[in-house]
Amino acid sequence: MNHAILYEDEHLVVVHHRAKGSPTLITFADLTFRPQGTRIWGEDLAAKLGLNAIGFIARRENWYPTASVAAAAPAVRAALRGPAVAYGYSMGGYAALKHAARLGAAFSFAVCPQSSIAPADVPWDTRFHRYYQPEQHPGMPVRAGEAGQFSVLLADPYMPEDRGHAERLVAQAGVNWLRTPFMDHASIWLLVESAFLAQVLQHIQARDLPGLTQLMRARRHTSPHWFRHAGNAAFRHGHVAMANRLWQRALELELPPIVLEQDIGHLLPQRMNALREAGRHEAARDLALQQAALRPGDFVSQSHAGHALLAMNDSEAAEEPFRAALALRQDVGHVYQGLSLVLANLGRLPEAVQLCRRGVTAVPGDLGLQMHYGHLLLNAAKVNEAEEQFRAVLEKEPASRQALLGLSHTLAARGDRTEAIEAARQVIAEGETDVGAFLWLGQLLLYVGEPAEAEPVFRDALAAAPELGAAHIGLARALERTGRLEEARRVAAEAARLLPQDEKVQAIASRLGPPQEVTAEAEAIQASPVRRWLHAFFSRDED
């Protein structure tokens, strides 16, 4: 391979992929691409087109500091073959415009570029403010003349941040804006085919803006990614049927189904959550049912609809999409989990247990499903079978906190409380423990008559989740059972004040009664042993 490093410093690396083709393509990698040997961003497309390519790769999110690019410029200029086009996406798009002329490129092509990331320049786009380093970017905005003799950018006019940058670049640097509606910050997907990119580069070198405009408009009819992103935009705005028609066209244009599955898997719960947060629960429910009805053969639509409806406690509506998902695929553990929860919620626990038994057989490597099955067995009073499942998981993952906690529950249900406590302690010892483990251990210790040991456990639970009523109740009970009734009353009274809607908290506060009023002097005496000693030392002796 005819590759060589032209320049490198603490901020970036510049790599040359020598080839005879023209123009020279100077690429600037995006935010996530990092140096790796002699790889460059866009190398596959450049290789397919036989282009001489020079790639800038940033070592971090630094927007290609001017001083480093200027230091690399002599070596870059020496490696140019014929005319040069600077090309980049997002962070790289900014650099392509900012540094084209500096590197000897007469042309620049930027996809979804920023005009600057300095907060003073673009206060309305906060996405990248944290990466701004003023000492690295004096005069950060792209100025007239820096982008070469002819420059073009792609950006979605309906995405506020990218539209704002495009408008600034047009006004301040004279860049030509080709609008890519509905593509969001992903217009780069329109350029993934080398033959199309070759046409774009030809029009750029010819400075043919009308031809470029016509080319990009025609691209919308042939790109699966335009239909994909247009569908995503339609879905985000609640046009579900339209979105599915656009997605279907994307699939017909050979969009990989996995890409659409990932999009739907992200968009459906996102849209439903937005509706629920707005108080539109019925609309959220209808959205899930509509998506499932529109794509009856799509596993992702069915499974995500089922999970979303289950999260809304609508088990009756969730059952059908879960069953449809299971009919489409029998090798996905979370569908068995979701459907079994639905069945259990509907009072059909034996059916739920039977379903999970099938799932554990069908998906033997899914430890999450196996632990879920163990809990279902425990709920069905099949203690020995539940223990088998949790111990089987622990054989494969000895440090599994969830399996240890499940085993602790199982041992307690069987009456082996000492072993249950030991297992719960082990869960907490593993670290990063869910507050539920602290609550469980504290309750076990109370049950076996060890309130003094339970007290610090409940205090840990409160530190992790001060809004949790059960932690306040547990601490109050532990204090009460160690004979510290007044402290218990204060804990319960404070909990009642913080959680006025928690009936159980209100009940224990009522049962214990209000705390006694303490005078300032008495409070000072009780505060600490040192303060009690000082009070006694300076008090007058009794006659």
N, C-alpha and C positions, 0 to 999 in steps of 0.2 A: 504494500500500500504506500502511495506517494504522499505521506502526511508528515508535517513538521510543525513544531512549535515556533512561532515567529517572535513571541514576546510573552512575558508573564511577570506579574508583581503580586503584591499582597491583595490586590482588588480583583484582578481578572487574568485570564489566559487567552491568548490569540493563537489559533491553529490554522494552518494552511493545508487544504486538500487540493493538491495540484491537478489540473486537468487542462485540456486544450480548448474546451468550449468557451464561448463568450455569450453573454457578458460575465464578468466576475461578480459573483454573488457574495456580498459581505453580510453575514448574518449575525444577529444579536439574540442570544438566548433569552428566554422568558424568566419569570421569577423563580421557578422551581428547578430549572436545568442547572446542573453543576459540573465542574470539570471532571472528566473521567478519561484519562489517557488522551487520545487525540480525537475524541468524538466532538462533533459540533452540532448545534441546533440546525435542523433542516438538511442534514447530510444525505439522507435517503433521496429526497427530491433532487438535490444538486447532482448526486451521482447518476440518477436516472436520466437527467438532462445533459450529463457530461459537462457540467459547468465548472470552471475554476472557482473554488469557494474558499473564503476566509471567514472563520467563525470566532466571534468574541463570546466568551463564557465568563459570567461573573462568579466570584467565589461566594458571594452572599447577596442579599437583597440590597444592592447598592446603587442601582440605576446608572451604572457605568460612569464613574467619576471622570470628569473632563481631563484632569492631569494625567491619568493612566492612559486614556485613549490617545491623548496627544503624544505621550511617550511612545506608544505603539505605532503611531502614524507613519513614520519613515519606513519601517519594515513592511507595513501593509501596502503603502504606495509602490514599493519596489516589487511586490508580488502581484500587482494587478495585471490582468491580461485583457486588453480592449476596454470598452466602457464598463463602468461598475454601477451596481444597484445595491444600496444598503437596504436590508430587509429584516424586520423583527416584529414580535408580537408582545403587546402589553408593555412591560418594562423594556423589552427589547425594541418595541416599536418606538418608544420615546428615544432610545439611543440611536436608532436608525435615522430619525429626523435630526436629532441634535448634532450628530457627528458625521453625517454624510460628506459634507464639503471638506471637513477636516481630514478625511481619509482619502480624498480624491474621487469620491463617487458623485457623478453628475445627477444621479437619480436616487430617490428613496421611496420605499413602500412600507408603510406602517399599518399594522392591524391592531385595532383597539388601543391606541397609544395614549399615554398621559402627556399633557403639555408641561406639567411640573408636578412634584409631590410636596412642594413647600407649603406648609399650612397658610402662610400669608398670601400665596398665589392662588391656591384652590381650596379655600376654607370649606367649600360645599362637598368636597370629596375626601372623606376621612379614611378611606380604605388603606392608604399607604403612608399617612402622616408619620407613623412611628418609625419609618425607615429613613426619614429625611435627616441628613447630616450636612449642616450648612458649610462646614469647612471643605467638604468634598464637592459641593455643587454651588460655587459662586455663580450667580447669574444663571439659575437653573432653567427658566422658561426657554423654549425653542424660539429663536429669533429669525427674522427674515434673512435669507441667504445661507443659513446653516444646513438646511435640508437639501441642498443641491439645486440644480437648475430646474428640475421638475419633480414634484413630490406628490404622493397620493396616500390617503389613509382610508381605511375601512372602519366604520363604526355604526352602531345601531342608534338611529335617531330617537328611539323610544326608551333607551336606557339613560336615565338622567345624568349619571356620572360621565359615561363615555360621550354623550352628546355635548356636555359642557366642555370637555377637553377638545373635542372636534371643532366646536365653534371658536375656541381660543386659537387653535392652530391655524384655522382658516384666516382669522382676523389678524393675528400677530405674525405668522410665519408664511402666509400665502400658500398653505398646503391645500390641495384639492381633495374634497371629501366625497367619497363614494358611499352612499347610504346602504346599509345592510339591515333592513327592518326585521325585527323579531329575533335577531341572533344573539341579543344580550351581549355578554363579554366573550362570545365564542365565535366571532366571525372567521377565525382561523380555520374552522372546519370547512369553509367553502373552498379552501385552497389545498386540500390534502391530496388531490390528484395532480401528478406531475404535468400531464398534458395541458390541464387548465392553467396551472401556474405559468407554463411556458407562454401561453397566449397573453396572459396578463403582463409578463415581463416584456414581451414584444411591443404591446401597446404603450407601456410606460416609456420605453426607449424611443418610440415614435412620437411621444408627447401627445398621444391621441386620446384626449379626455372623453369626447363623444363615443369613441369606440369602446373605451373602458366601461363607460356607463351602460352601453348596450350589452356588453359582454356580461357584466355583473347581473343585470336584470334577467338576462336569459338563463343565467346560472341558477336562479331560483327554481326554474322548472325542471332542472335536471339533477340537482343536488339533494340526496336524501337528508342531509343535515339541515338544509333550509326547512324542509317540511317537518323534520324532527323538532327544531327549535321554534318554528311557528306554532306547532302543536303544543309545545310546552308553554308558550306565551298565552295561547288560547285557554289552556287548562287553568293557568294561574288566575285568569280573569273570569273563570266560571263557565266558559263555553265548552262544556264537556263533550258534547256530540261533535262539534267542529274539531276539537283537539284529536279525537279518535279518528276522524276522517283524514286529517293531516298525517297522523302517525301511520295510518294504513298505507298512505301514498309513500311515505318514507320507507316502509318495509318493501313495497313493490319496487322501489329503486335500490334495493339491496342494502338497506341499513341493517347491520348485524342485530338480530333480535335481542341479544344481551344488553345492547346499549339502550334500547327502548325499555327493557325491563328495569334497568337501573333508574331511568328517568321517572317511570311511573311509580316505582318503589319509593322515590324521594318526594315526588309531587303530590301524590294522593294523601299521605298523612300530613304533609305540610299544609295543604289547602284545607283539610278537615280541621286541623288544629286552629287555623286562622278563623274558620267559621265558628268553632266552639268558643274561642276566646271572645268573639264578638257577640256571644250569646245566641247564636243561630244553630242550635243543636239539631233541629229538624232538618235544616238545610245540609248540615254535615252528614246526617244519616242518609238523606236522599242522594247526596253525591256518591257515597260509597256504593249504594245499591245501583245507581245509574252506571257507574264505571264497571261494576261487575256484570250488569246486563248488556252493556255495549261490547264487552270483550269476553264472551263466555268461554272461549278457548284459550284465554291468556291466564296462565298460572299466577303471575304476579298481581294482576288486577284482582283476581279472586281471593288470593291469600291476604293481600293488604287490606282489601275491603273487610274481610273477616276479622282481622286483627283490629282495625279501626273501630268497627262496630262493637267488638268485645270491650275495647277500651272505654266505650261510651255506655257500658253495662247493658247493651241491647243484645242479649244472648240469642233471643229468638231470631232476630234478623241476621245475626252472624253465622248461624248454623249452615244456611244454604251456600254462601260463598266458600266457607271452609270445606264443605263436602265436595263442591265443584273443584276446588284446588286439589283435594286429595284424589279425586278421580283422574286429574291430569297428571299428577306426580305422587308417587308413593314413597319417595326417598328423601323427603324433607321433614326433619324432625319438628320444626316449629309449627307445622300445620297440625300434626298430631297433638301437640301441646295446646294449641289454640282451640281446636275442636273439643278436646277432652275437658277444657275449662268451661266451654259453652255447655256441654252435657251435664257437668257437675252443677253448674249454676241453675240449670233447668231441673235439678232434682233427679238426674239420671246417672248417679254415681257408678253403679255396676257397669253401665254401658261405657262410661268414661274410662274405667279401669280396663275393660276389655279392649277398647280402642288403643290405649297406650301400650298394652301388652303386644298388640300387633305392631305398633310403631317401633318398639325396642327391638323386635325381631327384624323389621324391615330396614332400620337404620342403626345397626349395631354399634357404630362408633360415636353416636351422639350422646355424650355424657350428660348434657343438659336435659335431654329427654328422659334419660334413665333416672336422674334425680327427681324430675317431675313425676315420673311413674312411682318412685318410692313414696313421695308425699301423698299421691292419690291412694296408694295402698294403705298408708297410715290413716288417712281420713276414712277409709273403708274398714278400719279396725283389723287389717291384715298385717299385724305388727312384724311377724317373723319374715314375711315376704318383703316388707319394706326394708327391714334390716339387711337382707340379702342384696338389695339394689344399692343401698348406700355403701356397703362394704365392697361391692364389686367396683364401684366408681373409685373408692379409695385405693384399691389395688392398682388401678391405672394412674391415679393422681393422688398420692398420699397426702398432699398438702391442700387438697380442695376444701376450702372453707365451707362451701355450700353443702358438700357431702358430709363433712364433720358435723355441721349444725343439724342436718337431717338425721344423722345417726344419733345425735344427742336427744332429739325429740323422740325418736323411736325407743331408745333405751329408757327414757323417762316414762313413756306410755306403758312399757313392760314392767315398770317398777324398779328398774336398776338405776336409781337416782344418783348414786355415787359415781357410777360410770358416766352417766349423762352429764354430770357437772364437770368431770374430767375432760370429756369431749368438748364441752362448751368452752372451757378454759383454753383448750388447744386452739379452738377457732380464734379466740381473741389474741392468743400468742402469735398467730401467723401474721397479724398486722392488717392494716387497711380494712378493718372490720366494719360491717354494716351495723348500725345502731341496734337492729333487731337482735343481734347476738348478745349485746350487753343486757338488753331487756330480758332475754330468755335466761341468761345466767343469773341475773339478779332475782328473777322469779323463782328459779330452782333453789337458790340459796335461802330465800324466804321460806319456801315450802319445807325444806329440811331443817328449819330452825336455826339458821345462821344469819340473822339480820345484820350483825356487825360486819360480816364479809360482804353482804349484799350492798351495804351503803356506798362504798367507793365505786362499785360497779354501776349503780344507778347514777352516781355523780358523773361518771364517764359518759353515760348515755345522755345526760342532760347537756354536757359540754358539746357533744356532737349534734344534738337536736333539741335545743331549748324550747321548741314549739310542740314537743311531743308530750301529750298528757300522761301517757303511761309511765314515762320516766319520772315525772313529778310525783305521781301516785306511788310508784315503787319506793322512791326515796322517803316520802312521808311515812309509809308503812314501816320501812326499815328503822327509821328514827323512833317511831312509836314503840316498836317491839324491843328496842334497846333501852327503853325507859326515858327517852328524851322527848317527852310529849310536847313541851313548849316549842322546841325546834321543829317538830313534825307539824304543829299548827302553823308556824310561820311559813314553812315550805308549801303547805296546802293552800294557805291564804294567798300567797304570792302567785301560785299556779291558777287559782280561781280568778285572780285579777287579770292575768295574762291571757287566759283561755276561757272567756265567759260563755262560750258556746259548747264547751266540753262537759257533758252531763256527768260523766264519771268523776272528773276533777271537782265539779261543784258538789257532788255527793260526798266525797271524802272530806272536803273542806267543811261541809255542814256537820258531818259526823264528829270530826275532831273539835269543832268549835273554833271561835276566833282566838287569836293569840292574846295574851295579857299585855296591857299597856306597860311599857318599861320606861321608868324615869331616866332622864339623861345621866344622872349619877350612877344608877344601877347599870345602865348600858355600858358606861365607861368601865365599871368594875368588871363586868362580864367579858369585856372585849378581849383581854389577853392576860396571861399570868403576870407579865411585867407590870401592866397597868393596875392589876389588883394589888401587887406588892407595893407600888408607889402610893396607892390610895391608903393602904394600911400604915405605911411609914409616916406619912404626913398628917394622918388623922390624930385628933386629941385622944389620949388614953381615957378609957371609961373609969369612973370612980368605983 
